[in-house]
Amino acid sequence: MTKTTRTLRATTITMAHGAGGKAMRDLIEDVFVGTFANKDLEQLEDQARFELADLMQSGAKLAFTTDSYVVDPVEFPGGDIGSLAVNGTVNDIAVSGAIPKYLSCGMILEEGVDVALLRRVVSSMKAAADKAGVTIVTGDTKVVPKGKGDKIFINTSGIGVIPEGVDISAANCRPGDKIIVNGLIGDHGAAILNARGDLALDVELKTDCQALNDLMQTMLAVCPDIHAVRDASRGGVATVLCEFAESSNVSIRLQEEHIPVRDTVRGVCEILGLDALYFANEGKLVASVPADAAEAVLDAMRAHPAGQDAAIIGEVIESKYNRVLVKTHFGGERILDMLVGEQLPRIC
């Protein structure tokens, strides 16, 4: 690791750490540059700089995304706001078929936050970035007065490169396509809900937070013509499928018995009268795959650590209505509509 020139000796964040002076420099060089430790960030310029030729070696198009993370609590079973920020942004890039390359990190810190907590979050970001094969190359830090924030908010933006010939879009679903998810749904939403302590449930619930870029490349190696993919974060699988149906002018029929849900998550849903299809995920994708390639893609996904519980849960059907239908365990059908309002607040 590159040796930093400054050391942060404070135990809590103060307004001085966002004022642009020596205290802020200590924070940046010690906590951020010292942890992320790469040649681009260590230049301490106001921007990261790349050779276009290096990017063009991986593909013909750039994918660019940004997201902000305000989860409560900041730390939860299986992850924290740092790993969430990295993996969430990596996944937003990856589901386009792009290979994620670089991330930025914008931190909004509340006055009084423990530096030890911040170090844990930043270390978690570094570990997640290393595992996903991306580099955090630029960033920004702001401090807001106590009571004007909630410990730590993070914005991450990302750049990836889309290989030649890949064309994934929510508007590309076709009748006959199979709908595939890469595993058990609803884990993140249930874990955050339980971590707040409101339910007092004596069950083990962990986030599914993980990067999906390697899984996506595995899927594309089997079927370069995958039609549509999105990660099912806020709004869950239901929202993704409603967006597919509307954008592609098709309907989608799900088989409820084929939708993989952990028993503990199902139990939480039954207690609260909620639907796991709307629960947030941070390591799950939904894909619309041509029927003739669906089984091969499913087999490849199940052979990957991020897709061991993958399942075909439905199919795209031709219809004059842009609807998502669920065939229930009892043989009837119900309409799965877009989520109205919020089911669970501040889950990512």
PyMOL commands that set and color helices and strands:
alter all, ss='L'
color gray80, all
select helices_A, chain A and resi 15-18+22-36+41-43+52-56+81-94+115-132+170-172+187-195+213-222+236-248+256-258+263-272+276-278+291-302+305-307
alter helices_A, ss='H'
color red, helices_A
select strands_A, chain A and resi 61-69+75-76+79-80+99-110+135-144+152-162+178-181+228-231+251-255+285-289+311-317+324-327+333-335
alter strands_A, ss='S'
color yellow, strands_A
deselect
rebuild
show_as cartoon
